[in-house]
Amino acid sequence: MLLAILLNVGLAKLGAGVGAGLAAIGAGIGIGGIGGKAVEGIARQPEAAGDIRANMIVAAALVEGVAFFAIVISLLIVVL
């Protein structure tokens, strides 16, 4: 029964769903790591908090942008 469901959905669509999930998980891990290291850096050098925070926001935005791109591509594969 599971094999019939997989064949009806198609392996490409199944792979696209897995890819979207992995992109979301990867982005969460990446942004969590960026935030953790930024807090650690601010704790070590409180006077550099503004620079560290600005760099953290830019890096998190780049990671999130890549994740959105991967999810959009995966959803396009599902729809098309």
Secondary structure, DSSP 8 states (H G I E B T S, - for coil): -HHHHHHHH-HHHHHHHHHHHHHHHHHHHHHHHHHHHHHHHHHH-GGGHHHHHHHHHHHHHHHHHHHHHHHHHHHHHHH-
